[in-house]
Amino acid sequence: ILARGKSITNTAYTVITPTTNGLTGVYGSSCTDAAAVPDSQLTYTLPRNVTFTDTTWRACISPRGPYNSNSNIVVRDHTGRTATLEIFIGGAIKTSYN
């Protein structure tokens, strides 16, 4: 939600990508802006023993909402339980626990 608000306020694209232990965000003039600027407010550290099941994704959020189609992000805890975060084009997020 913070990423969407920043995109609207700054009229910029915000790109969120996974790291080994969380998320990081940058903003720029497009989803592929080579001069995108890191935003420390868009950094998040996952709780201990929680990981992403896939770290090849990225979410680009334009001033009008997520740039691409809905995105599904899956996290897993140390017991093997998973949760799916679905980011909708309008910016809403739905969480499902498996």
C-alpha positions, 0 to 999 in steps of 0.5 A: 500500500505504501508503494502504491501511495508513493507512486501516486504522490511522486507520479513514478513507477515503483518496483518491488523485488525480493531479497534473500531475507525480505523486499526492497523497492526503488522508484523511477520513470518506468518499470525498467528505469536504469537510474531508479532510486532506492527507497529506504521506506520500501525495505522490509525484512521477513520474519525469522525462518520465513522465506520466499518460495520464488525470488525471480519475481518483481512487481512494478506499480505505476501511478495507476496501480500495478503495471502488469497482471495480478501477481502471486507471491508465496512465502514459507515458514520453517514448518513448511506452511505457506501463505500466498499474497495476491496483488491485484491490478488495482493495488488490493492485496489478498492473503491466503493461508495454505 
